[in-house]
Each structure stands twice: as C-alpha cells, then as structure tokens.
Amino acid sequence: MAAGSGLLLLRAVGFAVLLLPVVPRGPPSVAERRCFCQVTGHLDDCTCDVETIDAFNNYKLFPRLNELLESDYFRYYKVNLKKPCPFWNDNSHCGIRDCAVKPCPSDEVPDGIRSGSYKYSEEASNLAEECEEAKRLGAVDGSLSKETQQAVLRWSRHDDSSDSFCEADDISSPDAEYVDLLLNPERYTGYKGPDAWKIWNSIYEENCFKPQNVKRPLASGRGESSVSLSDTWSEKKWGPNVTEFQQRFDEVITRGEGPRRLKNLYFLYLIELRALSKVLPFFERPAFQLYTGNKSHDAEMKNLLLEILHLAKSFPLHFDENSFFAGNKKEAAKLKEEFRLHFKNISKIMDCVGCFKCRLWGKLQTQGLGTALKILFSESLIEKIPESGPSYGFQLTRQEIVALFNAFGRISTSVRELENFRNILQNMR
C-alpha cells in the first residue's frame, strides 16, 4: 500500500527509544541463534538490504560520526528536565544513583555555545544581525488591537509548528540547563517497574500504529522494562547482555516480534541517514559555522561534518521518502497529520519519564528523529537555500542540529553493536 511506509515508520518510532547498545553483562540462554533468523536481505518497503547497511555504517560512517560527537559543539545539549508530566499527576522520580543527570556549570560550557553568536567570517558576523532584522520585521504591529495581536501571534505559532514533529523545550527557560552528553551517557540505569511500564505502554499502545494482532510488549502487572533496557546485574561491568538481547529479539521468546523489532531499527537508520543526505546544502554554506570559540578546531569539525554528510549522500541504496504518504492526496495528508500529532505526543510523554537520564536521552532522540522528519518534508525549501546569506525558508537551531546527529549516533552505535551480538551468538556452543 502507498501508506505502508508511513505505518511502518510509526511502528518503528516506538522502538526508537527501546534499544540501547550497551547493557550489563549476563549469562547466555539456549536460544542463541534465533534473533537474526529473519534479519537479512531486503527490508520491508525498501530496496536496501541489511548487509549493505552493516558494511556502510560499521566500517565507513560510524568511526567518523563518533569523532564528531565527541567535539564540544555536539557534546553539550540544553534541556529542561523539570517540566511536569502533561498527561498525569504522578511526578514520582527514580531514586537510583544511575538515573541522575549532572548538569554543567555555566563556566564549563564554551563561550561560543552559550552566546550563540557567529564570528569567523564577515558574512557569518552579519548573519545574527540579519536574523534579528527579519525577526523585527515579522514582529506584531503594536498599533493593532490587543485581540488582533493575540490572533496574529496564534497564527505565527501555528505556522512555526505546522511542520514540527516534536515538542521542543524552551531553552530560554530558567529551568533549562546544559548537559555534557559524554559525562551522562545513555545506558542501563535500573529504572523499571510500574512507572516505567506506564511510559512504554503509553508510547506503544496509544501512540503507535501497529497491527491489531501484535501484542503489547509488556503485561501490566509485570513492569519489568522501561524506555531503557533493564536487567539485574551481578557485577558492575558494562558490555553486551546476551540474556536481555535474546529476551527482546529471539523469534520464539517474542513470538515472532523480535526480528521485526530489529528490522525497525534498520528502518530508522535509513530514515535518519536519508535526512542527513538531504540537508547537506544547509551546512555547506560558508555562513554556517560550528561556533564554539576555538577557531581552528571548529573549522576542523565543520570539515568532518561535511565529510559525513557527503558520505551519507553517497550511500547507494537510499529509500524514497516520497513514498511515505503517496497515493490519494487527501488520505495521504490526513495520514501525515495524524502521524505528526502522534509523534508530537510521544515527545511530550518524555516529560513523564521518572528517570532523568532516560528522560534526557528520550527527549534528545525524539527531537533528533523529529528534526530528521522536518528535513525530509522540507526538501523544496532546502533546495532554495541561497549559497550566501541567511536561509529564511528553512532553519535548524543548534538544539536541532545537536539532537539530529546525536540521535543518529545512537542508532549508528546500535547497528554496530548488532554485529557484536551476531558474533557472540555464532560462537556460542
């Protein structure tokens, strides 16, 4: 069906926050070779095959992307972890030490990131002034009546959000703080139980399209899982947890769901990779700088960024994003809007996660995927971006940029870790 890819994407979205690449070690089980039985060859609704993705990601893209994400521009992310849950009144928080997030003191964040300015070229120096002028020209006329001003502001907010796929934090809020992602890595925290189940169930059951015969991933009374992989550990050593992996992806244990979940991971990889290939003109402009204040390092990182984007563009088997909502225009538009609203709802649910580290990475990854979707549905605007001067038709904030690449970094890492699990399972006796 023409809308099949759109439905597949919605099913995959729920999975985006499930798979973490590193979890505690655990003993193997007997069903060692059933996880990957169907995860090979062509993906559903795509001409690409799993083997091509593995080779491209693991040996070409991942090493470069990992280096980029360790740079100052991409390691600092501003987030508000104090927003109340908009869906229920239970504001219980995880008290486990590993659930905590340590914000950065302001003096540890590079000046260029905190100031948000651009200074490395005359053109870039003028960019902020031009944007401010555009903002001034677009301001509400003070001579209008109060009622009319409010209406214009509502129209403006609607226009700004009409193609937005996630509910982003207000980074000007006093509760928003910078977090060093390298010092607060995504990993197992011990967050589980009924509260964690409630989050995942809300995402999967209420906000994802899926076949009626697909069972929910958890039973209400068990509460054994969360938006991060959970298990008990016998030693504090990070590494592949084969037992947990099999419980999630073994074909028999999951009643056929496991391999499909892994295919969803690859599908998400293709979505975000396609977005990176499409957004190259925005980053190629001389006026765009990864500004932190360290001129030589920032120039080096921009070159690496462009190398990654050109590499993404060179991928031989990109899928056609236009097939997402092809077919009858009325039905396609309806499906796209329903999809957008579902995804925005998922981004809001992140403020209900009681584990702050899980909340941090959940918010970042939903914003990253939302930014990828924004790019894919803005192709005509991106094609019109001038080589010099500001891009009024299409813009990405630093928050969106950091989220986009870090979210793809988590997917890329997960694909790479799957190779480790394959090797481990193949060598088991």
Secondary structure, 3 states (H helix, E strand, C coil): CCCHHHHHHHHHHHHHCCCCCCEECECCCCCCCCCCCCCCCECCCCCCEHHHHHHHHHHHHHHHHHHHHCCHHHHEEEECCCCCCCCCCCCCCCCCHHHCCCECCHHHCCHHHHHCCCCCCHHHHHHHHHHHHHHHHCCCCCCCCHHHHHHHHHHHHHHHHCCCCCCCCCCCCCCCEEEECCCCCCCCCCCCCHHHHHHHHHHHHHHCCCCCCCCCCCCCCCCCCCCCCCCCCCCCCEECEHHHHHHHHCCCCCCCHHHHHHHHHHHHHHHHHHHHHHCHHHHHCCCCCCCCCCHHHHHHHHHHHHHHHHHHHCCCCCCCHHHCCCCCHHHHHHHHHHHHHHHHHHHHHHHHCCCHHHHHHHHHHHHHHHHHHHHHCCHHHHHCCCCCCCCCCCCCCHHHHHHHHHHHHHHHHHHHHHHHHHHHHHCCC
